[in-house]
Structures are given as C-alpha cells and as structure tokens.
C-alpha cells in the first residue's frame, strides 16, 4: 500500500516591500508604547515581525531612521489634497489647517513622538542635530508652499524664521496637550497665528513708510 503523503501547506505570501517598511514602523511604535522608545531594540522589532534583522536593515539604517519614517507620515498628511475652498481662506487659516494636519497625524502616538524627539536631542547624539535642523527647514518650506504663501525677499525670510519658531513652539505645547481632539493645541496655534499676522502687518506698514520717506528724500 502506497504511503499517503500529506499535502504541503502553502506558505503565506510575503508582504510587499512597502508593506513591510510600514509594518516595521508599526511594530516599533507598539513596542515603544509598551516599553518606551529608548528601550526599543531592533532585534525585538525583527522578532515581533518574525523576520531576520537583515530585512530590517534593508529598509532602515537604524532606529532613528524608523523615527524619521514615522514623522514623515505627518508631512504626507499635511500635504494631502486640501479641501474645496482651501485657497479662498486667509493665509493664517490655511496655515492653521495644514499644521494641525501634521499634529493630528502623530496624535495616536504623541508621547512616543516626544520620546523620539528627546532622544534625537541627547548630548551624545550630535549627528542627529544637524539633520533635525534641515528637516525643520524643509518642513517649513513645504508648509509655505502648501499654504500658498507668495512673499518674496525680506518678507519671505521673516516668514520662514517666524514659521520655524511657531512650529517649534506648537510642537512643545502639543507634546504636553492631553485635551480631547487636541483642542488646547488648536487654540494655542490660533492665538499665535493671529499674533504673527498682526506683527507682520505692522512690519509691512513700517517698511512702506520707510520706503516712502526714502523716496521723498
């Protein structure tokens, strides 16, 4: 009698490359919620996904790169297609909408995001500081473009500096905001944008008067 052979089980299909990259970020976030971001180890991330560490390395050079990938999701959310009538809103309303998109995208892991930022700022991690500065500058440039701010020259420079300071101030406030739907952050950002708008208007009036006096002379 011939020996009966078992039908081999079909192996589950491997996730697509982009799916695995996203799954790595999610696994790291899940571990961080349990242990804290500082305690997350790459071998634990790989073990949770049942993949060798070599596959993790193929997507992310280190743990900081995973943090960068998580934060890039906020930029993608900020730059998604705006709602109808967006371009008809005043500049401060457009900026508020876009910036809150950024913060809303990270709200599900707010504490872990704060831990990521603080780890980047460790004195022993100076190699993270310069990329953070460039990432902030890049985010502000995308923000200005998405908000359709058209200023040039000196006014543009002032806007860039002001938006960078506003972004950092709002980030610091948001990291400690436990209100429902981030209401306190929304109100904080609204107040700061209103103040910035008044200051910019004052600056423009002063410059116009200066230019008029210069021409008169």
C-alpha positions in Angstrom: 0.0 0.0 0.0 1.5 3.3 -1.0 2.3 5.7 1.7 -0.1 8.6 1.9 1.7 11.9 1.6 0.4 15.0 3.3 -0.4 17.9 1.1 2.2 20.6 1.9 0.8 23.8 3.4 1.1 26.8 1.2 3.4 29.4 2.6 1.8 32.7 3.3 2.8 35.4 0.8 5.5 37.8 2.0 4.3 41.3 2.4 5.2 43.8 -0.3 8.3 45.8 0.3 6.3 49.0 1.1 4.0 47.0 3.4 7.0 45.6 5.3 8.5 49.0 5.7 5.3 50.3 7.2 4.9 47.1 9.4 8.4 47.8 10.8 7.4 51.3 11.9 4.1 50.0 13.4 6.0 47.2 15.3 8.5 49.7 16.7 5.7 52.0 17.8 3.8 49.2 19.5 7.0 48.2 21.4 7.6 51.9 22.3 4.1 52.1 23.8 4.9 49.1 26.0 8.5 49.9 26.9 9.2 53.5 25.9 11.1 54.5 22.8 14.5 54.4 24.5 14.1 50.7 25.4 13.1 49.7 21.9 15.7 47.4 20.3 15.9 46.5 16.6 16.2 42.8 17.3 12.9 43.0 19.3 11.3 44.7 16.3 12.6 42.0 14.0 11.4 39.2 16.4 7.9 40.7 16.6 7.7 40.6 12.8 9.4 37.2 12.6 11.9 38.5 10.1 15.8 38.4 10.2 17.5 41.7 11.1 18.9 41.8 7.7 15.4 42.5 6.3 15.0 45.3 8.8 18.4 46.8 7.7 17.2 46.7 4.1 14.6 49.3 5.0 16.1 51.3 7.9 19.7 52.0 8.7 19.0 52.4 12.4 16.3 53.1 15.0 16.5 56.8 14.3 15.5 56.2 10.7 12.4 54.4 11.9 11.6 57.5 13.9 12.1 59.7 10.8 9.8 57.4 8.8 7.1 57.9 11.5 7.4 61.6 11.4 7.4 61.7 7.6 3.8 60.4 7.8 2.9 63.7 9.3 4.4 65.6 6.4 2.5 63.4 4.0 -0.7 64.1 5.9 0.0 67.8 5.9 0.5 67.8 2.1 -2.5 65.7 1.1 -5.0 67.2 -1.2 -6.7 70.2 0.6 -10.5 70.5 0.9 -12.6 72.5 -1.5 -12.3 76.2 -1.0 -9.0 76.0 0.8 -7.4 78.6 -1.4 -10.1 81.1 -0.6 -9.3 81.0 3.1 -7.0 83.7 4.6 -3.3 82.7 5.0 -3.5 82.2 8.8 -6.5 79.8 8.3 -4.6 77.8 5.7 -1.5 77.6 7.9 -3.6 76.5 10.9 -5.3 73.8 8.9 -2.0 72.4 7.5 -0.1 72.5 10.8 -2.9 70.7 12.6 -2.9 68.1 9.9 0.7 67.5 10.9 0.0 67.2 14.6 -3.2 65.2 14.1 -1.3 62.6 12.1 1.0 61.9 15.1 -1.6 62.2 17.8 -2.1 58.4 18.2 1.5 58.1 19.5 2.0 61.6 20.9 4.1 60.5 24.0 6.3 58.2 21.9 6.8 61.0 19.4 8.0 63.2 22.2 10.4 60.4 23.3 11.7 60.2 19.8 12.4 64.0 19.6 14.1 63.9 23.1 16.3 61.0 22.1 17.4 62.9 19.0 18.4 65.8 21.3 20.6 63.7 23.6 24.0 65.4 24.0 25.6 62.1 22.9 23.7 62.3 19.6 25.2 65.4 17.8 24.9 63.5 14.5 21.1 63.9 14.8 21.1 67.6 15.5 22.0 68.9 12.0 19.5 66.6 10.2 16.8 67.9 12.6 17.6 71.5 11.6 17.4 70.6 7.9 14.2 68.6 8.4 12.6 71.6 10.1 13.7 73.9 7.4 12.3 71.5 4.8 9.0 71.1 6.6 8.6 74.9 6.8 9.3 75.2 3.0 6.7 72.6 2.2 4.3 74.3 4.6 4.7 77.7 3.0 4.2 76.2 -0.5 1.1 74.2 0.6 -0.3 77.3 2.3 0.3 79.2 -1.0 2.3 82.0 0.7 3.8 84.2 -2.0 6.0 86.6 -0.1 9.5 87.3 -1.5 12.7 88.9 -0.4 12.9 90.2 3.1 9.3 89.4 4.0 9.8 85.7 2.9 12.9 85.5 5.2 10.9 86.8 8.1 8.1 84.4 7.4 10.4 81.4 7.3 12.1 82.4 10.6 8.7 83.1 12.2 7.1 79.9 11.0 10.1 77.9 12.2 9.8 79.4 15.7 6.0 78.9 15.6 6.3 75.3 14.6 8.7 74.5 17.4 6.6 76.4 20.0 3.5 74.5 18.9 5.3 71.2 19.0 6.5 71.8 22.5 2.9 72.7 23.6 1.4 69.8 21.7 3.7 67.3 23.4 2.0 68.1 26.8 -1.5 68.5 25.5 -3.9 65.9 26.8 -7.1 67.7 25.8 -9.7 65.9 23.7 -9.0 66.3 20.0 -6.0 68.4 20.8 -8.3 71.4 21.5 -5.7 73.3 23.5 -3.1 73.0 20.8 -5.6 74.2 18.2 -6.4 77.2 20.4 -2.7 77.9 21.1 -1.8 77.8 17.4 -4.8 80.0 16.5 -3.6 82.7 19.0 0.0 82.5 17.9 -1.0 82.8 14.2 -3.2 85.8 15.0 -0.4 87.5 16.8 2.1 86.7 14.0 -0.4 88.2 11.5 -0.6 91.4 13.4 3.1 91.7 13.8 3.7 91.1 10.0 1.1 93.7 9.2 2.9 96.2 11.5 6.2 95.3 9.9 4.8 95.9 6.4 3.4 99.2 7.3 6.6 100.4 8.9 8.6 99.3 5.8 6.2 101.1 3.5 6.6 104.3 5.5 10.4 103.9 5.4 10.4 103.4 1.7 8.2 106.5 1.2 10.5 108.6 3.3 13.4 107.3 1.4 11.8 108.3 -1.9 10.8 111.7 -0.6 14.4 112.4 0.4 
